[in-house]
Amino acid sequence: MYASYTSRFRPICGAFLLLTLALVLPAARLQARTTTAKVRAASLTGTAPRLEAVPNPASGTTRLTGLRPGEPVMLLNPLGYPVRQFFPRTTPAELDLHDLTPGLYLLQAGRRVARLVVE
């Protein structure tokens, strides 16, 4: 009796297996297609030059490099409050630090930021 029972349902099991494979395999192939992606290299051409203060730490004056003439520069205290804003006419720009209290300051030009230590 056991042999006749399995032989009777073998075609149904085979059809179920084929149907399952037909539904699962295309989904697996689709998932494999969507998860593989081509990676393209990012180009850094056209980026703004790095903003730097030389010498750093400074006590009297410092020279700012990486600026374009007329580009606004903000001098910020450690809390982010503006201390001074200026528009350099030449590059490299000279920044007078005589009236600043010693400490850490931030220079911001556009999206570029540099640290400046005043002694």
Backbone bond lengths (Angstrom), bond angles and torsions (degrees), N, CA, C in turn:
res aa  C-N    CA-C-N  psi(-1)  N-CA   C-N-CA  omega(-1)  CA-C   N-CA-C  phi
1 M - - - 1.431 - - 1.531 111.09 -
2 Y 1.312 119.16 -36.50 1.457 121.82 -179.53 1.527 111.48 -64.16
3 A 1.305 117.32 -38.76 1.458 121.80 -179.43 1.526 110.68 -65.85
4 S 1.299 117.94 -40.07 1.457 119.69 -179.79 1.520 111.88 -70.77
5 Y 1.339 117.43 -31.06 1.468 121.56 178.47 1.529 110.62 -66.72
6 T 1.333 118.23 -45.54 1.466 120.99 -179.21 1.506 111.08 -71.12
7 S 1.295 118.66 -34.40 1.456 119.89 179.91 1.522 111.24 -70.91
8 R 1.306 116.59 -29.28 1.454 120.35 178.99 1.534 111.42 -70.72
9 F 1.363 120.34 -36.53 1.453 123.26 -175.69 1.528 113.70 -98.88
10 R 1.320 117.56 -1.14 1.456 120.81 179.58 1.529 111.63 -59.76
11 P 1.324 121.08 -44.56 1.471 119.88 178.71 1.531 112.28 -64.03
12 I 1.322 117.91 -34.29 1.456 120.52 179.29 1.520 109.86 -69.32
13 C 1.335 116.52 -42.29 1.468 119.80 178.03 1.525 110.51 -64.31
14 G 1.307 117.16 -40.85 1.464 120.62 178.41 1.522 111.24 -64.03
15 A 1.335 117.15 -40.49 1.459 120.64 178.66 1.524 110.46 -66.86
16 F 1.332 117.04 -39.51 1.457 120.98 177.47 1.525 111.07 -63.30
17 L 1.330 116.76 -40.71 1.453 121.40 178.47 1.525 110.82 -64.32
18 L 1.309 117.11 -44.19 1.467 120.75 178.41 1.524 111.79 -63.92
19 L 1.320 116.40 -41.16 1.456 120.71 178.62 1.521 110.55 -64.49
20 T 1.329 116.61 -42.08 1.462 120.59 178.33 1.520 110.50 -63.15
21 L 1.312 117.56 -45.71 1.462 120.97 178.75 1.526 111.55 -63.66
22 A 1.306 116.83 -37.68 1.461 120.42 -179.98 1.524 111.35 -66.77
23 L 1.336 116.64 -31.53 1.462 119.46 179.66 1.525 112.20 -85.08
24 V 1.325 118.21 -35.47 1.458 121.70 -173.63 1.523 111.40 -82.48
25 L 1.317 118.01 -42.95 1.467 120.06 -175.20 1.533 113.49 -62.48
26 P 1.328 121.11 -44.57 1.463 118.05 177.04 1.524 112.40 -62.44
27 A 1.322 117.25 -34.94 1.463 119.53 177.62 1.523 109.94 -66.56
28 A 1.325 117.08 -39.03 1.463 120.14 178.00 1.514 110.39 -66.22
29 R 1.326 117.67 -40.94 1.469 120.64 177.08 1.525 110.89 -64.54
30 L 1.326 117.22 -40.66 1.456 121.13 178.86 1.525 110.50 -64.54
31 Q 1.327 116.61 -41.47 1.454 120.26 178.82 1.528 110.07 -65.12
32 A 1.299 117.57 -39.91 1.459 120.82 178.40 1.525 110.52 -64.65
33 R 1.310 118.06 -35.37 1.461 120.96 178.26 1.522 112.14 -69.52
34 T 1.325 116.05 -38.42 1.455 118.42 -176.31 1.524 112.89 -80.12
35 T 1.327 117.86 -24.34 1.453 118.76 -178.55 1.524 112.57 -84.46
36 T 1.303 118.36 -21.38 1.463 119.37 177.11 1.513 108.03 -89.72
37 A 1.296 116.04 126.75 1.458 121.13 -178.78 1.518 109.21 -134.62
38 K 1.294 115.20 149.73 1.456 119.76 177.01 1.524 108.94 -81.90
39 V 1.310 116.08 134.65 1.459 121.22 178.77 1.517 107.46 -99.21
40 R 1.297 115.36 127.48 1.458 120.63 179.05 1.517 109.16 -106.55
41 A 1.292 116.55 143.22 1.463 121.34 -178.95 1.527 109.56 -73.70
42 A 1.302 115.82 140.50 1.456 121.65 177.70 1.514 108.81 -89.53
43 S 1.287 116.06 135.18 1.454 121.07 -179.90 1.517 109.48 -98.34
44 L 1.305 116.99 135.68 1.453 121.73 -179.64 1.524 111.92 -103.12
45 T 1.294 117.67 15.29 1.453 119.34 178.45 1.518 109.15 -72.24
46 G 1.292 116.33 144.01 1.450 121.09 178.82 1.514 113.39 88.25
47 T 1.323 118.52 3.97 1.458 120.07 178.50 1.523 109.41 -79.48
48 A 1.308 115.59 153.66 1.462 121.10 -179.24 1.528 109.68 -71.39
49 P 1.333 117.15 147.35 1.467 118.70 178.10 1.529 111.05 -66.16
50 R 1.298 114.84 158.87 1.462 121.76 -176.59 1.526 110.75 -71.26
51 L 1.314 116.82 135.57 1.455 122.94 178.47 1.524 108.59 -83.59
52 E 1.340 116.90 124.60 1.458 121.20 -178.98 1.514 110.49 -138.08
53 A 1.325 115.98 147.89 1.463 123.28 174.49 1.526 107.38 -113.56
54 V 1.342 116.02 125.27 1.467 121.59 -178.20 1.510 107.92 -128.85
55 P 1.290 124.53 126.95 1.458 127.45 -5.77 1.515 111.17 -77.78
56 N 1.298 115.09 156.54 1.453 121.38 178.73 1.515 107.66 -142.47
57 P 1.287 122.39 111.84 1.457 131.23 11.29 1.530 111.86 -73.70
58 A 1.324 115.40 152.08 1.462 122.32 -176.29 1.518 110.00 -127.76
59 S 1.354 114.96 157.41 1.465 118.16 -179.98 1.520 112.11 -124.71
60 G 1.306 119.85 -36.94 1.466 121.41 -176.97 1.513 112.40 -107.58
61 T 1.311 115.32 -64.27 1.469 121.51 177.42 1.521 108.20 -135.99
62 T 1.296 115.66 158.51 1.460 121.68 174.95 1.511 108.69 -136.68
63 R 1.294 115.84 154.81 1.460 122.13 -179.11 1.523 107.98 -107.66
64 L 1.322 117.10 130.89 1.463 122.97 -179.65 1.516 109.12 -102.70
65 T 1.319 116.22 123.59 1.459 121.19 178.02 1.520 109.36 -112.33
66 G 1.320 116.13 158.27 1.455 121.46 179.28 1.509 113.73 89.55
67 L 1.325 117.34 15.75 1.468 121.41 179.76 1.519 110.67 -105.27
68 R 1.315 115.33 154.71 1.465 121.53 170.24 1.526 107.43 -98.44
69 P 1.320 118.63 144.73 1.474 119.55 179.00 1.529 111.36 -57.82
70 G 1.332 115.88 131.62 1.462 121.72 179.81 1.518 114.26 86.16
71 E 1.316 118.76 -3.81 1.464 121.11 179.21 1.529 109.26 -73.54
72 P 1.327 119.14 127.83 1.469 120.44 -177.83 1.525 111.55 -68.08
73 V 1.331 114.97 137.73 1.469 122.27 178.64 1.518 107.50 -125.08
74 M 1.329 115.49 130.92 1.462 121.07 177.51 1.522 108.52 -109.30
75 L 1.320 115.72 135.82 1.455 122.18 172.17 1.519 106.21 -103.58
76 L 1.341 117.03 118.70 1.461 122.67 -174.32 1.524 110.45 -116.03
77 N 1.333 116.07 146.30 1.459 119.57 174.42 1.527 108.67 -79.67
78 P 1.335 119.55 174.24 1.474 120.25 -177.08 1.525 114.83 -60.79
79 L 1.321 118.08 -21.03 1.466 120.66 177.74 1.518 112.55 -85.50
80 G 1.333 117.29 -5.76 1.456 121.21 178.21 1.507 114.63 95.19
81 Y 1.346 117.55 4.75 1.464 120.62 178.84 1.529 109.97 -82.32
82 P 1.332 117.45 138.53 1.466 119.13 -179.64 1.529 111.80 -69.80
83 V 1.316 115.73 133.67 1.454 122.89 176.31 1.519 109.48 -101.55
84 R 1.315 116.20 -39.90 1.459 121.22 -177.42 1.524 109.24 -155.96
85 Q 1.328 116.50 147.00 1.457 122.43 173.07 1.516 107.63 -129.10
86 F 1.321 115.91 136.38 1.459 118.74 178.04 1.523 109.79 -147.21
87 F 1.325 114.82 161.88 1.457 123.46 -178.58 1.528 108.04 -122.68
88 P 1.327 118.40 98.55 1.460 119.74 -176.65 1.523 111.69 -66.54
89 R 1.337 115.55 139.83 1.463 120.74 179.77 1.521 111.94 -91.39
90 T 1.319 116.21 -25.71 1.458 120.65 -179.38 1.524 109.55 -128.96
91 T 1.306 114.95 163.55 1.461 120.12 173.75 1.513 108.37 -123.89
92 P 1.289 120.31 135.70 1.454 128.23 -4.81 1.520 111.44 -70.72
93 A 1.299 117.41 149.13 1.464 123.52 -177.19 1.516 110.02 -92.63
94 E 1.328 116.54 142.78 1.467 122.31 176.34 1.527 108.75 -97.14
95 L 1.321 116.06 134.19 1.463 122.07 -179.81 1.521 108.29 -121.14
96 D 1.333 116.08 122.13 1.458 122.19 179.88 1.528 109.13 -82.38
97 L 1.331 116.52 127.88 1.462 121.85 -176.22 1.521 113.05 -115.29
98 H 1.343 118.71 10.40 1.462 121.83 -173.56 1.527 113.32 -62.48
99 D 1.329 118.89 -35.38 1.465 120.85 -175.61 1.530 113.61 -91.56
100 L 1.340 118.56 5.79 1.467 121.74 -179.34 1.524 110.86 -94.26
101 T 1.327 116.01 143.18 1.459 120.07 175.43 1.529 108.69 -76.03
102 P 1.318 118.38 147.94 1.460 120.12 179.99 1.525 111.56 -61.16
103 G 1.310 115.13 143.21 1.460 120.86 179.78 1.514 111.94 154.89
104 L 1.306 115.08 -168.49 1.461 122.48 -179.17 1.520 109.25 -96.22
105 Y 1.328 116.22 134.15 1.459 122.91 177.26 1.523 108.58 -130.83
106 L 1.317 115.86 161.48 1.456 121.73 176.71 1.517 108.71 -118.22
107 L 1.315 116.48 136.92 1.454 122.69 173.65 1.521 107.20 -105.06
108 Q 1.328 116.78 130.22 1.455 120.62 -179.35 1.518 109.30 -127.53
109 A 1.329 115.24 125.00 1.461 122.37 175.31 1.522 107.27 -130.34
110 G 1.325 116.60 103.69 1.461 120.09 -174.66 1.523 109.15 68.37
111 R 1.336 116.49 -123.09 1.462 121.09 177.73 1.524 111.89 -97.91
112 R 1.282 117.15 -1.17 1.469 121.26 -179.41 1.521 110.76 -89.35
113 V 1.321 116.57 140.20 1.454 122.70 -177.94 1.529 108.49 -133.79
114 A 1.330 115.59 139.00 1.476 121.53 175.64 1.519 108.31 -134.18
115 R 1.317 116.24 149.74 1.465 121.59 176.67 1.518 109.37 -90.54
116 L 1.310 115.18 144.54 1.466 121.87 176.82 1.524 108.24 -134.91
117 V 1.317 115.58 125.36 1.468 121.32 177.31 1.521 107.82 -103.75
118 V 1.328 116.24 121.79 1.453 122.21 178.31 1.518 107.77 -102.46
119 E 1.359 115.25 128.01 1.462 120.35 179.89 1.512 110.83 -99.52
